[in-house]
Amino acid sequence: MRLKGGSSLWIGGGLVFIAIAAAVFAPVLALTDPVMGANLMNAEIPPGWEFPFGTDAQGRDIYSRILYGARVSLTVGIVSQLCNSLIGVSLGLTAGYWGGWWDDVVSGLTNLMLAIPSLVFALAIMAILGPGLVSLVVALGLTSWSYSCRIARAQVLSLKGQGYVQAARILGYSDLRIMFTQLLPNILGPLIVIATLGMGGAILSEAALSFLGLGIRPPFPSWGSMLSEARDQITTAPWLSVFPGLAIFFTVLGLNLLGDGLRDILDPQSTSRRA
Amino acid sequence: MADTLLTLDDVAVHFTVGSTLKGGIKTLRAVDGITLDVRPGECLGLVGESGCGKSTLALAIMGLLAPTRGRVVLDGSDLGQRSRLETARLVQMVFQDPYASLNPRQTVRRTLADPLRLQGVGRAEVDERVMDMLAKVGLRPEHADRYPHEFSGGQRQRIGIARALILKPKLVICDEPVSALDVSIRAQIINLLLELKDEMGLSYIMISHDLGVVEHVSDRVAVMYLGRIVEQGGWQEIFEDPRHPYTRALIAAIPDPFHRAAITAKAKATGEIPSALNLPSGCPFHPRCPLKAERCVAERPMLEAVSPAHYAACHFRDRLG
């Protein structure tokens, strides 16, 4: 699926901007404290004027908790995907360019990571490190680099026979310089798309780990832990799951649209750049 | 030999293909024992059909492929003895496909300036040399900050030539420099290459399957067939007195509307080039040769002298012509 460059960039960028703004300005925008704002007198009030997104079983304002939850979700999503991209691209680029035994090692490792669900790996790491934001980022940042790696390697394999890569060697470029100046800029498009998808995936994985009690510890909010807490009341108080769900949905959608739009401007042959 | 720039001594490049599980490993003799030299200021034409090993030989000369056997001596030193940066100052290459041979994400300026910077040339001199080179290949200064996709095929090939010459190499390998271009601009590019050769004192190896191009530019010609040289000599010997039936077939294939050439359609080779994996016995050209005799099936002809500077690998080299 390829949306028109301009609109997807702006819509995606807008959604991601809103999510980031929510995270940064959470203390200003929040109506109550996300943790200490509990008041059993206000338990499970449906969305209305006083509490726009309603309240949970402890009477905490869902709107305020979503704002603070954005901090966790975005930090985990962005930082862990940056780690994944860095690992995946370095391994894929070198494996594709050098080939030989290094390629065998990297390909084997990639297949291993693909064969075992990354969430299981992340669970194992979380079990060792214990719950918390840093261990979440580490666990998710070390476990889903295999897609970036595969894409980078496949792209490099198809590009390294191109005349300009051979020309660079003949012109005296070192291998690392060839990788950074000739190969990387030409494989960046698909990698950015993969990275934005991966950020969405990491946000979802954070939700899954929080759901299993390994993510952010309650009472501090993250979108995932809010969803898991809302599980029991999904029929009686649906707003508890709807609003964190929508927050995840729009953030992931925004990241995907942004990736799509970025791919278009990063490609100098696309017409939208000149338009 | 001080008067040669490049010396190839029995150079072979073999590839192994297949696996032990699927019918065994075979050796593909892409280049099989080539001895050649190129003198300063000379243009050597290297001719042959697709798949005869011309490009493999070019890669071996550039040092991008290690020869299985033999030596490649360029300007007095073996390839292995030089660093990549040193080799870059000696030998460069113009590629066939002007679309795949330029990095789509680099401006022309960057493409030309980076190799100079790697050699440690100062910023001011880099700028000056880039502009100078653009002018030499017939591009305007404002072209420097454009991306490759903004140029036509002929202009791209000019950029490719500028990139090959920016380090002032001694030898330039032109691998089918015009075969991907429109016929209408081929002559421009060929003439540009010839002008720059004289201006900068370059030597060329002009690789082509098109004898017409080679005829126009070469001082000497080597004809390759299945990884070996079958005939080698000066321009005049090759084009006016070819002794190998394969050379005659190639010359017969040059379009000649006025029928000036003495060689007619009778000389044409029949059939397809055999696989380099499964070479015919004896002379590798015998399945296609109009002069085939029993001896050709049994015995492989060596490259032997017809006259002092003219060699042919055919049992009947003295009867032809």
Interface residues (C-beta under 8 A of the other chain):
Chain A: Q162 G163 Y164 Q166 A167 A168 R169 I170 L171 G172 Y173 S174 R177 T181 Q182 P185 N186 P268 Q269
Chain B: M62 L64 R84 L85 T87 A88 R89 V91 Q92 M93 F95 Q96 D97 A100 S101 L102 N103 P104 R105 Q106 D114 P115 L118 Q119 Y147 H149 G160 R163 L167
